Amino acid sequence: MDQKTLMTQVENRMKKVIESYKKDLASMRAGRATPLLLERVVVDYYGVPTPINQVASIGVAPPRTLVIQPWDKNLLGNIEKAIQKSNLGAMPVSDGTVIRVTIPPLSGERRRDLIKTLKKDAEAQKVLIRNIRRSAMDEIKQAEKDKEISEDMSRRIQEQVQRLTDDYIKLVDEITSAKEAEVMEV
């Protein structure tokens, strides 16, 4: 068993969890207009479901308006329909060349619902990180059992894995707190 390889694999897997979590949070509506809100919106592009950012440019007109300019004017109707179906909580308005989507401010109840969802998502990310730790620990214990590494070496590697796990769980908490503050910002 190679200690460096194991630690690199564990850290890379944990980094992927964090990157995925950040991407998910970016598309969560927090009262501010950001092109990432439309990241999951898919438009019917001549029979092919296509992400909206691949058929139009998306900009922000401060403070709460998204401006969508399709590269093909024939897609205006399809983009409007896709946004309406997306549960974004905003109605698209077209002027024939661009679509404007004004993001309404969040109600207090909606903010609390988002915080609950946020905490649930954070816990799911922590579980993923702990599962990575558990599989690494199992691998370490198996190597010790197979006499590939000594008991002392096993203990040291397990402590390193635990420290890495603690660091990534702390990172999830920090990311969650930052998003929570953004959601609660009026």
Contacts in CASP RR format, 6 or more apart in sequence:
PFRMAT RR
TARGET T0000
AUTHOR 0000-0000-0000
METHOD contacts of the structure
MODEL  1
MDQKTLMTQVENRMKKVIESYKKDLASMRAGRATPLLLERVVVDYYGVPT
PINQVASIGVAPPRTLVIQPWDKNLLGNIEKAIQKSNLGAMPVSDGTVIR
VTIPPLSGERRRDLIKTLKKDAEAQKVLIRNIRRSAMDEIKQAEKDKEIS
EDMSRRIQEQVQRLTDDYIKLVDEITSAKEAEVMEV
1 139 0 8 1.000
1 140 0 8 1.000
1 143 0 8 1.000
1 148 0 8 1.000
1 149 0 8 1.000
3 153 0 8 1.000
3 157 0 8 1.000
3 160 0 8 1.000
6 136 0 8 1.000
6 139 0 8 1.000
6 140 0 8 1.000
6 157 0 8 1.000
7 157 0 8 1.000
7 160 0 8 1.000
7 161 0 8 1.000
7 164 0 8 1.000
9 136 0 8 1.000
10 132 0 8 1.000
10 133 0 8 1.000
10 136 0 8 1.000
10 161 0 8 1.000
10 164 0 8 1.000
11 164 0 8 1.000
13 132 0 8 1.000
14 129 0 8 1.000
14 132 0 8 1.000
14 164 0 8 1.000
14 165 0 8 1.000
14 168 0 8 1.000
17 125 0 8 1.000
17 128 0 8 1.000
17 129 0 8 1.000
17 132 0 8 1.000
17 168 0 8 1.000
18 125 0 8 1.000
18 168 0 8 1.000
18 171 0 8 1.000
18 172 0 8 1.000
18 175 0 8 1.000
21 121 0 8 1.000
21 122 0 8 1.000
21 125 0 8 1.000
21 172 0 8 1.000
21 175 0 8 1.000
22 175 0 8 1.000
24 121 0 8 1.000
25 118 0 8 1.000
25 121 0 8 1.000
25 175 0 8 1.000
25 179 0 8 1.000
26 34 0 8 1.000
26 36 0 8 1.000
26 39 0 8 1.000
27 36 0 8 1.000
27 37 0 8 1.000
27 39 0 8 1.000
27 40 0 8 1.000
28 114 0 8 1.000
28 117 0 8 1.000
28 118 0 8 1.000
28 179 0 8 1.000
28 183 0 8 1.000
29 37 0 8 1.000
29 88 0 8 1.000
29 89 0 8 1.000
29 103 0 8 1.000
29 106 0 8 1.000
29 114 0 8 1.000
30 106 0 8 1.000
30 114 0 8 1.000
30 179 0 8 1.000
30 182 0 8 1.000
30 183 0 8 1.000
30 185 0 8 1.000
31 64 0 8 1.000
31 103 0 8 1.000
31 105 0 8 1.000
31 106 0 8 1.000
31 183 0 8 1.000
31 185 0 8 1.000
32 63 0 8 1.000
32 64 0 8 1.000
32 103 0 8 1.000
32 182 0 8 1.000
33 60 0 8 1.000
33 61 0 8 1.000
33 62 0 8 1.000
33 63 0 8 1.000
33 64 0 8 1.000
33 65 0 8 1.000
33 66 0 8 1.000
33 101 0 8 1.000
33 103 0 8 1.000
34 60 0 8 1.000
35 53 0 8 1.000
35 58 0 8 1.000
35 59 0 8 1.000
35 60 0 8 1.000
35 66 0 8 1.000
37 66 0 8 1.000
37 88 0 8 1.000
37 103 0 8 1.000
38 52 0 8 1.000
38 53 0 8 1.000
38 58 0 8 1.000
38 66 0 8 1.000
38 68 0 8 1.000
38 83 0 8 1.000
38 86 0 8 1.000
38 88 0 8 1.000
39 51 0 8 1.000
39 53 0 8 1.000
40 86 0 8 1.000
41 51 0 8 1.000
41 52 0 8 1.000
41 82 0 8 1.000
41 83 0 8 1.000
41 86 0 8 1.000
41 88 0 8 1.000
42 49 0 8 1.000
42 50 0 8 1.000
42 51 0 8 1.000
42 52 0 8 1.000
42 82 0 8 1.000
43 49 0 8 1.000
43 50 0 8 1.000
43 51 0 8 1.000
43 52 0 8 1.000
43 55 0 8 1.000
43 75 0 8 1.000
43 78 0 8 1.000
43 79 0 8 1.000
43 82 0 8 1.000
44 50 0 8 1.000
44 78 0 8 1.000
44 81 0 8 1.000
44 82 0 8 1.000
45 54 0 8 1.000
45 55 0 8 1.000
45 75 0 8 1.000
45 78 0 8 1.000
52 58 0 8 1.000
52 68 0 8 1.000
52 79 0 8 1.000
52 82 0 8 1.000
52 83 0 8 1.000
55 70 0 8 1.000
55 71 0 8 1.000
55 72 0 8 1.000
55 75 0 8 1.000
55 79 0 8 1.000
56 68 0 8 1.000
56 69 0 8 1.000
56 70 0 8 1.000
56 71 0 8 1.000
56 75 0 8 1.000
56 79 0 8 1.000
57 68 0 8 1.000
57 69 0 8 1.000
57 71 0 8 1.000
58 66 0 8 1.000
58 67 0 8 1.000
58 68 0 8 1.000
59 66 0 8 1.000
59 67 0 8 1.000
59 68 0 8 1.000
60 66 0 8 1.000
60 67 0 8 1.000
61 67 0 8 1.000
61 100 0 8 1.000
64 102 0 8 1.000
64 103 0 8 1.000
64 104 0 8 1.000
64 105 0 8 1.000
65 100 0 8 1.000
65 101 0 8 1.000
65 102 0 8 1.000
65 103 0 8 1.000
66 100 0 8 1.000
66 101 0 8 1.000
66 103 0 8 1.000
67 98 0 8 1.000
67 99 0 8 1.000
67 100 0 8 1.000
68 79 0 8 1.000
68 83 0 8 1.000
68 92 0 8 1.000
68 98 0 8 1.000
68 99 0 8 1.000
68 100 0 8 1.000
68 101 0 8 1.000
69 97 0 8 1.000
69 98 0 8 1.000
69 99 0 8 1.000
70 76 0 8 1.000
70 79 0 8 1.000
70 99 0 8 1.000
73 96 0 8 1.000
73 97 0 8 1.000
76 94 0 8 1.000
76 96 0 8 1.000
76 99 0 8 1.000
77 94 0 8 1.000
79 92 0 8 1.000
79 99 0 8 1.000
80 92 0 8 1.000
80 94 0 8 1.000
80 99 0 8 1.000
83 90 0 8 1.000
83 92 0 8 1.000
83 99 0 8 1.000
83 101 0 8 1.000
84 91 0 8 1.000
84 92 0 8 1.000
88 101 0 8 1.000
88 103 0 8 1.000
89 103 0 8 1.000
89 104 0 8 1.000
90 101 0 8 1.000
90 102 0 8 1.000
90 103 0 8 1.000
90 104 0 8 1.000
91 101 0 8 1.000
91 102 0 8 1.000
92 99 0 8 1.000
92 100 0 8 1.000
92 101 0 8 1.000
93 99 0 8 1.000
93 100 0 8 1.000
93 101 0 8 1.000
93 102 0 8 1.000
94 100 0 8 1.000
105 186 0 8 1.000
106 114 0 8 1.000
106 183 0 8 1.000
111 183 0 8 1.000
111 184 0 8 1.000
114 183 0 8 1.000
115 180 0 8 1.000
115 183 0 8 1.000
115 184 0 8 1.000
118 176 0 8 1.000
118 179 0 8 1.000
118 180 0 8 1.000
118 183 0 8 1.000
119 176 0 8 1.000
121 176 0 8 1.000
122 172 0 8 1.000
122 173 0 8 1.000
122 175 0 8 1.000
122 176 0 8 1.000
125 172 0 8 1.000
126 169 0 8 1.000
126 172 0 8 1.000
129 165 0 8 1.000
129 168 0 8 1.000
129 169 0 8 1.000
129 172 0 8 1.000
130 165 0 8 1.000
130 169 0 8 1.000
132 165 0 8 1.000
133 161 0 8 1.000
133 162 0 8 1.000
133 164 0 8 1.000
133 165 0 8 1.000
136 161 0 8 1.000
137 158 0 8 1.000
137 161 0 8 1.000
140 149 0 8 1.000
140 154 0 8 1.000
140 157 0 8 1.000
140 158 0 8 1.000
140 161 0 8 1.000
141 154 0 8 1.000
143 149 0 8 1.000
143 154 0 8 1.000
144 150 0 8 1.000
144 151 0 8 1.000
144 153 0 8 1.000
144 154 0 8 1.000
149 157 0 8 1.000
END
